[in-house]
Amino acid sequence: MPGGAVFIGRVGALAVALGVGATVASGVASADTGDQGSSPRTSSSSDADASAPGREAKTPAPTRKTGVRTTRTVRTQATPQRSELEEAPKPAVRASSELEAEPKAAPAPGASDTRSSDRPVEPAAHPAALAVLAAARREVGHEAQNALTSVADTQTTSAAAVAPVSPLGTPDQLRAEKLANRIANSLPVKLMKLVLRSGFTWAAERQFDRVDGPDQENIDRLSAAVDAYAMASAFQQQLLNSNKPTVVMQVAPPHAWYGQSAGASRILYDNPDTIYRFMGVNGASSYVITGRFADLANLPADTSFSVLTGLTGNTAAVLTKDQLVIGDDGTFTITLDRTPANGRPNHLQLTADTTIVATRNTLSDWANQQPMSLEITRTGGPPNSLFSQLGGFAIPGIGPAVVRSKLLTTLVSLVPPLPFVPPVLRGAVTAVIMALGVQREATYMAVATTDPTTGERIEPNVLKNPARNAEFLATQLQSAGYFQLADDQALVITIDRAGAGYFVVPVTDDWTITKDYWNEQTSLNNAQAVADDAGNTTYTLVVSPTDPGVANWVSTGGLNQGTLSIRFQDIDPDVTQLPTVSARVVSLSELASVLPPTTQYVTQEQRAAQIASRKAGFDNRFAPYPQQ
């Protein structure tokens, strides 16, 4: 058919261009290294145009930390003025130059939308349903928190500063979720799920051989783990065209908002406190990231921007919260290209094999800390092309070779992108990404089950002192292990956080995935837990299937076997002592005798208030839509 002919013809042209270009480039490599920064901006209707009407306007924003006023590119989200949330926002469908045939998701309320719209607004749900949602929001977000009492008589917990509209519900995010749902249900993905089931099972049987492999509770979670990996891969497929970058939240729990729902995309020791967002980039282009923190008095516990390379996601560069220069109005601008910073603030240098920029907002105080708003614009580089559309810049060997050679970059740019990407093609690419998951899952399981020094399997209920792992986040430390506990047993963990401003103890299953951490206390961080000492340095937490009545209880969520990856972030570079972790298994009947004398206990009512506060804080991420 004509569409197939177009696809075959363009792929053939791209192959010829790559072949000819590689041959010629090999003869002129000494004269063309491609390492002198990004190429001049090429005029293209598909490329981002910073001078187009309705796009960013450069306005002076005073910077924090340096005290110097600089000109920055700033885009902020307007907050709708409502005294109540009875009338929930209504998404609209708009025209777009994106290369999908799927219906386009609507702009979230308050989100900037510079593209044209020529279709009518469509309501997200019946007004009566929206009123019920609003009422539920008020009930959960205010009453439950106001009813929250302290786990100790001398402490109180304030009500959440409920965000009227989450900065996460952008038009690009809603569109990405809708497309990811379609990709995840395509035939190639469904077939690859069968492969993942076998591969994950094989990996678990090997990695957990000291405890006879995964138990029945974990086997029952296998399908959900495979579905989550497929959803994550469907999001990753959309990031492959780094010539048309967008900000996409993934490694996220299941959620429903704006008249649509998205399945879980949590993988590889997801952190319940962290909002993960990703942007596809390549070394042949230059980019500008703009963002804003709505409340400078309650910044996230940690924020980072990581430049990742290749398919493994190794860290090439990191911009941490201590390095990020923020304006007095909460805005910031980050530039990205092949040139070094040379003293420039808020600059990330891209490498030839750069594929992704990963951002993390870590929220220790769910009630009051909010994720930043975030957008990305490509400001220079080759025009959009079939090569970029098919993820060519992310292909090992080929992508870096094209970036390094101006000739190859020019030749692959001659073949324009397809006007429409067939769902089966997106599904096929997603299936390839999923196939890599078999080895990656085994690698991440081994973090919990294997001694990194000897390569030998370790016993359950053993936690190592924190160490660095660049595949997670180069600036954090992790202490990983796995547990096996009877219903009447507990793993008592003692943590000295030393110079770390943040730590978290989350429970994950054998497939390295969290479960329901908003309705269950399956994680605790240093802001949520009660310290053993007045200096808030030492903490004792109790991990167990059964509630022991301790304030610092980390529920296993019904698991008797699972994994742990304790994270330490915001580490003071000047400290000489690093965090330490120790663990021991005790029976619940012996628990009181091994806990510190300052241990605080809770009643059933206080535990319920703890969970209610947790749920209300979690709902802020998807405001104004309370989650299940």
C-alpha positions in Angstrom: 0.0 0.0 0.0 1.2 3.6 -0.4 2.0 4.1 3.3 4.1 0.9 3.3 5.9 2.0 0.1 6.8 5.4 1.8 8.1 3.6 4.8 10.2 1.1 2.8 11.5 3.8 0.5 12.6 6.1 3.3 14.3 3.4 5.3 16.1 2.3 2.1 17.2 5.9 1.5 18.4 6.2 5.1 20.4 2.9 4.7 22.0 4.2 1.5 22.8 7.6 3.1 24.4 5.8 6.1 26.4 3.5 3.9 27.7 6.2 1.6 28.4 8.5 4.4 30.3 6.0 6.4 32.5 5.2 3.5 33.3 8.9 2.7 33.6 9.8 6.4 36.3 7.2 6.9 38.4 9.0 4.4 38.0 12.4 5.9 37.8 11.6 9.5 41.1 13.4 10.2 39.6 16.6 9.0 36.1 16.2 10.5 36.1 15.1 14.1 32.6 16.6 15.0 33.8 17.4 18.4 33.7 21.1 18.2 30.3 21.6 19.7 26.8 21.5 18.2 26.4 22.4 14.5 24.8 25.6 13.4 21.0 25.7 13.6 19.4 24.3 10.5 16.1 25.8 9.5 13.4 23.2 9.7 9.7 23.4 10.2 9.9 20.4 12.6 12.6 21.9 14.8 11.9 24.1 17.8 11.9 27.8 17.0 12.7 29.9 20.0 11.6 33.0 18.1 8.2 31.7 17.2 5.2 33.6 18.6 4.1 32.3 21.9 7.3 30.6 22.8 9.8 31.7 25.5 10.5 35.4 26.1 13.8 36.2 27.7 13.3 38.0 31.0 15.7 38.9 33.7 15.5 36.6 36.7 17.7 37.3 39.8 19.6 34.2 40.7 20.0 32.6 44.0 23.4 31.6 45.5 25.5 33.8 43.2 23.7 37.0 43.8 24.2 37.9 40.1 21.3 38.9 37.9 21.4 37.1 34.6 19.1 36.8 31.6 17.2 33.5 31.5 14.7 31.8 29.4 11.7 31.3 31.6 8.3 29.7 31.2 6.0 29.3 34.1 2.7 27.6 34.7 -0.2 29.8 35.7 -2.2 28.6 38.7 -5.9 28.7 38.2 -7.7 30.9 40.7 -10.3 28.7 42.4 -11.4 28.8 46.0 -12.5 25.1 45.7 -12.1 22.3 43.2 -15.7 21.6 42.4 -15.1 22.2 38.8 -12.2 20.1 37.7 -10.1 21.0 34.7 -11.3 19.9 31.3 -8.7 18.6 28.8 -8.9 19.8 25.3 -7.8 18.1 22.1 -5.4 20.1 19.9 -3.7 19.9 16.6 0.0 19.0 16.7 2.9 18.2 14.4 3.7 15.1 16.5 4.1 12.0 14.5 1.2 9.9 16.0 -2.2 9.4 14.7 -3.5 9.0 18.2 -5.9 11.6 19.7 -3.9 14.3 21.3 -4.2 14.8 25.1 -5.4 18.2 26.3 -3.4 20.8 28.0 -3.5 20.5 31.7 -5.0 23.6 33.5 -2.4 26.3 33.9 0.1 24.5 31.6 1.6 26.6 28.8 0.6 25.4 25.4 2.2 27.2 22.4 0.9 25.0 19.7 -2.3 25.8 17.7 -5.6 24.4 18.7 -8.5 24.1 16.3 -10.7 21.6 18.0 -13.4 22.1 20.6 -12.8 21.5 24.3 -14.0 18.1 25.4 -15.0 17.4 29.0 -12.9 14.9 30.9 -15.9 13.5 32.8 -19.4 14.2 33.8 -19.7 17.3 36.0 -21.4 15.2 38.7 -18.4 12.9 38.7 -16.0 15.8 38.9 -17.9 17.2 41.9 -17.6 13.8 43.7 -13.8 13.9 42.9 -13.6 17.4 44.4 -15.5 16.4 47.5 -13.3 13.3 47.9 -10.2 15.5 47.4 -11.3 17.8 50.2 -12.2 14.9 52.4 -8.8 13.1 52.0 -6.6 16.1 51.5 -7.9 18.2 54.5 -10.0 16.3 57.0 -7.7 13.2 57.1 -4.6 15.4 57.6 -6.3 17.6 60.2 -7.2 14.5 62.1 -3.7 13.2 62.0 -2.1 13.0 65.5 1.5 12.6 66.3 3.1 9.2 66.8 4.4 10.8 70.0 2.6 13.0 72.4 5.2 15.8 72.0 5.0 15.9 68.1 2.4 17.1 65.7 2.2 16.8 61.9 0.9 19.8 59.9 -1.7 19.5 57.2 -0.5 19.3 53.6 -0.1 22.3 51.5 -2.3 20.9 48.8 -1.3 21.9 45.3 -4.4 23.0 43.3 -2.9 21.6 40.1 0.0 19.3 39.8 2.8 20.5 37.6 3.2 16.9 36.3 -0.1 16.8 34.3 1.3 18.6 31.2 -0.1 18.1 27.7 3.0 16.2 26.7 2.6 13.9 29.6 -1.0 13.1 29.0 -0.4 12.5 25.3 2.6 10.2 26.2 0.5 8.2 28.6 -2.3 7.7 26.0 0.2 6.6 23.4 2.0 4.3 25.9 -1.2 2.5 26.6 -1.7 1.8 22.9 1.8 0.7 22.5 1.7 -1.6 25.5 -1.4 -3.3 24.0 0.2 -3.9 20.6 0.9 -7.4 19.3 4.7 -7.2 19.4 4.6 -6.1 23.0 2.2 -8.8 24.0 4.4 -11.4 22.5 7.5 -10.0 24.2 5.8 -10.1 27.5 5.9 -13.9 27.3 9.6 -13.7 26.8 10.0 -11.4 29.8 8.0 -13.8 32.0 10.4 -16.6 31.2 13.4 -14.4 31.5 12.4 -12.8 34.8 11.6 -16.2 36.2 14.9 -17.6 35.1 16.8 -14.7 36.6 14.9 -14.9 39.9 15.6 -18.7 40.2 19.3 -18.0 39.8 19.6 -14.9 41.9 17.5 -16.1 44.8 18.9 -19.7 44.8 19.9 -19.4 48.5 16.2 -19.3 49.3 15.0 -21.7 46.6 14.0 -19.0 44.2 10.9 -16.7 44.3 8.1 -17.8 46.6 4.5 -18.0 45.6 3.7 -14.4 46.7 6.3 -13.1 44.3 5.3 -15.4 41.6 1.8 -14.0 41.9 3.3 -10.5 41.2 5.2 -11.6 38.1 2.5 -10.5 35.6 2.3 -7.0 37.2 6.1 -6.7 37.0 6.1 -7.6 33.3 3.3 -5.3 32.6 5.1 -2.4 34.3 8.3 -3.2 32.3 6.3 -3.1 29.1 4.7 0.3 30.1 8.1 1.7 31.0 9.5 0.5 27.6 6.5 2.1 25.8 7.5 5.4 27.4 11.2 4.9 26.5 10.2 4.3 22.9 8.7 7.7 22.7 12.0 9.3 23.9 14.0 7.9 21.1 13.4 10.8 18.7 15.8 13.2 20.4 15.2 15.8 17.7 11.7 16.3 19.1 12.3 16.1 22.8 9.6 16.1 25.4 9.5 15.7 29.2 8.0 12.4 30.1 7.3 11.1 33.7 7.7 7.4 34.0 8.9 4.9 36.6 5.6 5.9 38.1 2.8 4.2 40.0 -0.6 3.6 38.2 -2.8 6.7 38.2 -5.9 8.2 36.7 -6.5 11.9 35.9 -7.9 14.1 33.2 -10.3 11.4 32.0 -7.6 8.8 31.3 -5.5 6.3 33.2 -1.9 5.0 33.0 -0.7 1.7 34.2 2.4 1.3 36.5 5.8 1.9 34.9 7.8 1.2 38.0 11.0 -0.8 37.5 14.4 -1.5 39.0 14.1 -0.3 42.6 11.8 2.6 42.0 11.9 5.1 44.9 8.4 6.0 46.4 9.7 9.5 47.2 11.1 10.3 43.7 9.4 11.8 40.7 11.3 10.5 37.7 11.2 12.4 34.4 13.2 11.8 31.2 14.1 13.7 28.1 15.6 12.2 24.9 18.7 14.2 23.8 21.6 13.7 21.4 25.1 15.1 21.1 24.5 16.6 17.7 21.9 19.1 19.1 21.7 21.8 21.7 18.8 22.2 24.2 17.4 24.4 26.9 15.6 23.1 29.9 13.4 25.5 31.8 11.7 24.9 35.1 10.3 26.4 38.3 10.0 25.5 41.9 6.6 26.8 43.2 7.7 27.0 46.9 11.3 28.0 47.6 10.6 27.5 51.3 9.8 23.8 50.7 12.2 22.6 48.1 12.4 18.9 47.4 14.9 17.0 49.5 17.0 16.4 46.4 16.9 17.4 42.8 19.3 16.2 40.1 19.7 16.3 36.3 21.8 13.3 35.0 23.2 13.0 31.5 23.0 9.2 30.7 24.8 7.4 27.9 24.0 4.4 25.7 21.5 1.7 26.5 22.8 1.0 30.0 22.2 4.5 31.2 25.6 5.1 32.8 26.0 8.6 34.2 28.2 11.0 32.2 27.4 14.2 34.1 25.2 15.4 36.9 23.8 18.7 38.0 22.8 18.5 41.6 20.6 20.7 43.7 23.6 22.4 45.3 24.9 23.3 41.9 21.6 24.5 40.4 21.3 28.3 40.3 17.7 29.2 40.9 16.1 32.7 40.5 14.4 34.5 43.3 11.1 33.6 41.6 11.9 29.9 41.7 12.8 29.6 38.0 15.9 28.2 36.4 17.4 27.6 33.0 19.8 24.8 32.0 21.7 24.6 28.8 22.9 21.4 27.2 25.4 20.9 24.3 28.7 19.3 23.4 30.8 22.2 24.8 32.2 22.1 28.4 30.7 24.5 31.0 34.0 26.4 31.5 32.5 28.1 34.6 29.0 28.6 33.2 26.3 27.9 35.8 23.5 25.4 34.9 25.2 23.8 32.0 25.5 20.1 31.1 27.9 18.8 28.5 26.5 16.2 26.2 28.7 13.4 24.9 28.6 11.6 21.5 26.8 8.7 23.1 24.4 10.7 25.2 20.8 9.4 24.9 18.8 10.6 27.9 18.6 13.3 30.5 17.0 11.9 33.7 15.7 14.3 36.3 14.8 13.3 39.8 12.7 15.3 42.3 13.0 13.5 45.7 10.2 14.5 48.1 10.9 13.6 51.7 7.9 15.6 53.0 5.0 14.5 50.8 2.7 17.0 52.4 4.6 20.2 51.6 7.3 19.5 49.0 6.2 19.7 45.3 7.9 18.6 42.1 9.2 21.3 39.8 7.5 22.3 36.6 9.8 21.3 33.6 10.0 21.8 29.9 12.7 21.2 27.2 13.3 23.0 23.9 15.8 22.0 21.2 17.6 25.2 20.2 20.0 23.9 17.6 21.2 20.9 15.6 20.2 19.0 12.4 16.6 19.0 11.2 14.3 16.2 12.3 14.8 13.1 10.2 13.8 9.4 9.8 17.1 8.5 11.5 16.2 10.4 14.6 12.6 9.3 14.5 13.6 5.7 14.5 16.0 6.2 17.4 19.2 6.2 15.4 21.0 8.4 17.8 20.5 5.8 20.6 21.8 2.9 18.6 25.2 1.8 20.0 28.1 2.5 17.6 25.9 4.1 15.0 24.5 7.0 17.0 27.9 8.2 18.3 29.5 7.8 14.9 26.8 10.1 13.3 27.3 12.6 16.1 31.0 12.8 15.6 30.8 13.2 11.8 29.2 16.3 10.4 29.1 14.5 7.0 27.1 11.6 8.4 24.8 13.9 10.3 24.1 15.8 7.1 23.4 12.7 5.1 21.1 11.0 7.6 19.2 14.3 7.9 18.4 14.2 4.2 15.7 11.6 4.7 12.7 13.2 6.3 10.6 11.6 9.1 7.5 9.6 8.4 4.3 11.6 8.7 2.8 8.7 10.7 4.5 6.0 12.7 2.4 2.8 12.5 1.5 1.4 16.0 3.0 -2.0 15.0 6.3 -0.3 14.3 6.2 1.5 17.7 5.3 -1.9 19.3 8.2 -3.6 17.5 10.7 -1.0 18.7 9.3 -1.3 22.2 9.6 -5.1 22.1 13.3 -4.6 21.3 13.7 -2.3 24.4 11.8 -4.9 26.5 14.2 -7.7 25.3 17.1 -5.8 26.9 15.1 -6.0 30.2 15.9 -9.7 30.7 19.6 -9.0 31.3 18.9 -5.7 33.1 16.5 -7.4 35.5 19.1 -10.0 36.4 21.7 -7.3 36.9 19.5 -5.3 39.3 18.4 -8.4 41.2 22.1 -9.2 41.7 22.6 -5.9 43.4 20.5 -7.3 46.3 21.6 -10.9 46.2 25.4 -10.8 45.3 28.5 -9.6 47.1 30.0 -7.0 44.7 33.5 -7.9 45.8 33.5 -11.7 45.6 30.6 -12.2 43.1 29.2 -14.8 45.5 25.5 -15.0 46.6 24.8 -13.5 50.0 22.4 -14.8 52.6 19.0 -13.1 53.2 18.6 -10.4 55.8 22.1 -9.1 55.3 22.6 -5.4 54.4 25.9 -4.1 53.2 27.3 -0.6 54.1 26.3 1.9 51.4 28.3 2.1 48.2 28.1 4.1 44.9 26.5 2.7 41.8 26.6 5.0 38.8 23.7 3.0 37.1 21.4 4.2 39.8 22.6 7.8 40.4 26.2 8.7 40.5 25.7 11.1 43.5 23.9 8.7 45.8 24.9 5.7 47.9 22.9 2.5 48.2 22.8 -0.4 50.7 21.0 -3.3 49.1 19.9 -6.8 50.2 17.0 -9.1 50.3 14.9 -10.4 53.2 13.1 -13.6 54.1 10.9 -13.3 57.1 8.2 -15.3 58.8 5.0 -13.6 59.8 6.3 -13.4 63.4 9.7 -12.1 62.5 11.2 -8.7 61.9 14.3 -7.3 60.3 15.6 -4.5 62.6 17.6 -2.0 60.6 19.9 0.6 62.3 21.0 3.6 60.2 23.5 6.2 60.9 23.0 8.7 58.1 26.2 10.7 58.9 26.5 13.5 56.3 23.5 12.4 54.1 20.6 14.9 54.1 18.2 12.2 52.9 17.7 8.5 53.2 14.8 6.1 52.4 14.1 2.5 53.2 11.7 1.1 50.6 10.4 -2.5 50.3 10.4 -4.0 46.8 9.5 -7.5 45.6 11.8 -10.0 44.0 11.2 -8.2 40.7 12.7 -5.0 42.3 9.4 -3.1 42.2 7.4 -1.3 44.9 3.7 -2.0 45.3 1.0 0.2 47.0 3.1 2.7 49.0 0.4 5.3 49.3 -2.2 3.1 51.2 0.5 1.1 53.0 3.6 2.2 54.9 6.0 0.2 52.7 8.7 2.8 52.9 10.0 5.4 55.3 12.5 8.3 54.9 14.3 10.4 57.4 11.5 13.0 57.4 8.8 10.4 58.0 10.6 8.4 60.6 11.4 9.2 64.2 15.1 9.5 65.1 16.7 7.7 68.0 18.7 10.7 69.0 18.2 14.4 69.4 20.6 15.2 66.6 18.4 13.2 64.1 21.4 11.1 63.0 20.6 7.5 64.1 17.3 5.7 63.2 16.0 2.3 64.0 13.4 0.9 61.6 11.5 -2.4 61.8 10.7 -4.2 58.5 8.1 -7.0 59.0 5.0 -8.5 57.5 3.0 -8.0 60.7 2.5 -4.6 62.3 4.5 -4.5 65.5 3.0 -1.2 66.7 6.2 0.7 66.2 6.1 4.2 64.6 9.1 3.3 62.4 7.4 0.2 60.9 8.2 -0.5 57.3 5.5 -2.9 56.1 6.5 -5.6 53.6 3.1 -5.2 52.0 2.2 -8.8 52.7 5.5 -10.2 51.4 7.6 -12.7 53.4 10.4 -12.4 50.8 11.6 -9.4 48.9 14.3 -6.9 48.2 15.6 -3.7 49.8 17.6 -0.8 48.2 18.3 1.8 50.9 19.3 5.1 49.3 21.3 8.0 50.7 21.3 11.3 48.9 22.2 15.0 49.4 25.6 13.9 50.8 27.8 16.6 52.2 31.1 16.4 50.2 33.1 17.6 53.2 32.1 14.9 55.7 34.7 12.2 56.4 32.3 9.6 57.8 29.8 8.0 55.4 26.5 6.5 56.3 26.4 3.0 57.9 23.7 0.3 57.9 23.3 -2.8 60.1 20.5 -5.4 60.3 19.4 -8.3 62.4 16.5 -10.7 62.5 14.4 -11.0 65.7 11.1 -12.5 66.6 8.3 -10.0 67.3 8.2 -11.3 70.9 11.8 -10.2 71.4 11.5 -7.0 69.5 11.0 -4.6 72.5 14.3 -5.9 74.1 16.4 -4.9 71.0 14.9 -1.6 70.2 16.4 1.7 71.6 14.7 3.1 74.7 13.6 6.2 72.7 11.4 4.0 70.4 8.0 5.4 69.9 4.9 3.2 69.6 1.5 3.9 68.0 -2.1 2.9 68.6 -4.3 1.6 65.8 -5.9 5.1 65.5 -2.5 6.7 65.2 -1.4 4.2 62.5 -4.6 5.0 60.6 -3.8 8.7 60.8 -0.2 8.0 59.6 -1.6 6.3 56.5 -4.2 9.0 55.9 -1.5 11.6 56.0 0.6 9.5 53.6 -2.2 9.1 51.2 -3.1 12.8 51.2 0.5 13.8 50.5 0.7 11.2 47.6 -2.5 12.7 46.1 -0.7 16.1 45.7 1.3 14.5 42.9 -1.8 14.1 40.8 -3.9 17.0 42.1 -6.7 17.7 41.7 -7.5 14.0 41.2 -7.3 11.8 44.3 -6.0 8.3 43.6 -7.3 4.9 44.6 
